[in-house]
Amino acid sequence: MHKIDKLYKTGRKVNKNFKSEMRIAFDKILPKWNYYAIPID
């Protein structure tokens, strides 16, 4: 197990179209926990 000591900024804004264009597929049962990136062809 690896411990992450890095601090990350919060409250960053994303592009307005990001959610509609993101290449991420979410699981139907546990979408907050299970997802995967769809590769670009």
PyMOL CGO cylinders between C-alpha atoms (Angstrom):
from pymol import cmd
from pymol.cgo import CYLINDER

trace = [
    CYLINDER, 0.00, 0.00, 0.00, 1.27, 3.49, -0.86, 0.3, 1, 1, 1, 1, 1, 1,
    CYLINDER, 1.27, 3.49, -0.86, 0.46, 6.57, 1.16, 0.3, 1, 1, 1, 1, 1, 1,
    CYLINDER, 0.46, 6.57, 1.16, -0.04, 9.78, -0.82, 0.3, 1, 1, 1, 1, 1, 1,
    CYLINDER, -0.04, 9.78, -0.82, 1.27, 12.85, 0.99, 0.3, 1, 1, 1, 1, 1, 1,
    CYLINDER, 1.27, 12.85, 0.99, 0.69, 15.31, -1.84, 0.3, 1, 1, 1, 1, 1, 1,
    CYLINDER, 0.69, 15.31, -1.84, -1.80, 18.16, -1.43, 0.3, 1, 1, 1, 1, 1, 1,
    CYLINDER, -1.80, 18.16, -1.43, -4.23, 18.81, -4.27, 0.3, 1, 1, 1, 1, 1, 1,
    CYLINDER, -4.23, 18.81, -4.27, -6.10, 22.01, -5.08, 0.3, 1, 1, 1, 1, 1, 1,
    CYLINDER, -6.10, 22.01, -5.08, -9.88, 21.92, -4.75, 0.3, 1, 1, 1, 1, 1, 1,
    CYLINDER, -9.88, 21.92, -4.75, -12.55, 23.96, -6.44, 0.3, 1, 1, 1, 1, 1, 1,
    CYLINDER, -12.55, 23.96, -6.44, -10.99, 23.86, -9.91, 0.3, 1, 1, 1, 1, 1, 1,
    CYLINDER, -10.99, 23.86, -9.91, -13.38, 24.63, -12.76, 0.3, 1, 1, 1, 1, 1, 1,
    CYLINDER, -13.38, 24.63, -12.76, -13.67, 22.52, -15.90, 0.3, 1, 1, 1, 1, 1, 1,
    CYLINDER, -13.67, 22.52, -15.90, -14.78, 23.34, -19.41, 0.3, 1, 1, 1, 1, 1, 1,
    CYLINDER, -14.78, 23.34, -19.41, -18.58, 23.66, -19.79, 0.3, 1, 1, 1, 1, 1, 1,
    CYLINDER, -18.58, 23.66, -19.79, -18.62, 20.79, -22.32, 0.3, 1, 1, 1, 1, 1, 1,
    CYLINDER, -18.62, 20.79, -22.32, -16.41, 18.45, -20.30, 0.3, 1, 1, 1, 1, 1, 1,
    CYLINDER, -16.41, 18.45, -20.30, -19.16, 16.27, -18.83, 0.3, 1, 1, 1, 1, 1, 1,
    CYLINDER, -19.16, 16.27, -18.83, -20.90, 15.76, -22.18, 0.3, 1, 1, 1, 1, 1, 1,
    CYLINDER, -20.90, 15.76, -22.18, -17.61, 15.04, -24.00, 0.3, 1, 1, 1, 1, 1, 1,
    CYLINDER, -17.61, 15.04, -24.00, -15.65, 13.06, -21.41, 0.3, 1, 1, 1, 1, 1, 1,
    CYLINDER, -15.65, 13.06, -21.41, -14.72, 9.55, -22.44, 0.3, 1, 1, 1, 1, 1, 1,
    CYLINDER, -14.72, 9.55, -22.44, -15.61, 7.89, -19.14, 0.3, 1, 1, 1, 1, 1, 1,
    CYLINDER, -15.61, 7.89, -19.14, -18.12, 5.05, -18.74, 0.3, 1, 1, 1, 1, 1, 1,
    CYLINDER, -18.12, 5.05, -18.74, -19.72, 4.57, -15.34, 0.3, 1, 1, 1, 1, 1, 1,
    CYLINDER, -19.72, 4.57, -15.34, -20.93, 1.29, -13.88, 0.3, 1, 1, 1, 1, 1, 1,
    CYLINDER, -20.93, 1.29, -13.88, -24.73, 0.94, -13.67, 0.3, 1, 1, 1, 1, 1, 1,
    CYLINDER, -24.73, 0.94, -13.67, -24.74, -0.48, -10.13, 0.3, 1, 1, 1, 1, 1, 1,
    CYLINDER, -24.74, -0.48, -10.13, -21.98, 1.57, -8.42, 0.3, 1, 1, 1, 1, 1, 1,
    CYLINDER, -21.98, 1.57, -8.42, -21.23, 4.52, -10.72, 0.3, 1, 1, 1, 1, 1, 1,
    CYLINDER, -21.23, 4.52, -10.72, -19.35, 6.52, -8.06, 0.3, 1, 1, 1, 1, 1, 1,
    CYLINDER, -19.35, 6.52, -8.06, -16.97, 3.61, -7.42, 0.3, 1, 1, 1, 1, 1, 1,
    CYLINDER, -16.97, 3.61, -7.42, -16.68, 1.80, -10.75, 0.3, 1, 1, 1, 1, 1, 1,
    CYLINDER, -16.68, 1.80, -10.75, -15.79, 3.57, -13.97, 0.3, 1, 1, 1, 1, 1, 1,
    CYLINDER, -15.79, 3.57, -13.97, -13.32, 3.27, -16.82, 0.3, 1, 1, 1, 1, 1, 1,
    CYLINDER, -13.32, 3.27, -16.82, -11.81, 5.50, -19.49, 0.3, 1, 1, 1, 1, 1, 1,
    CYLINDER, -11.81, 5.50, -19.49, -12.72, 4.83, -23.11, 0.3, 1, 1, 1, 1, 1, 1,
    CYLINDER, -12.72, 4.83, -23.11, -9.58, 5.03, -25.29, 0.3, 1, 1, 1, 1, 1, 1,
    CYLINDER, -9.58, 5.03, -25.29, -9.44, 7.37, -28.27, 0.3, 1, 1, 1, 1, 1, 1,
    CYLINDER, -9.44, 7.37, -28.27, -9.61, 5.45, -31.56, 0.3, 1, 1, 1, 1, 1, 1,
]
cmd.load_cgo(trace, "trace")
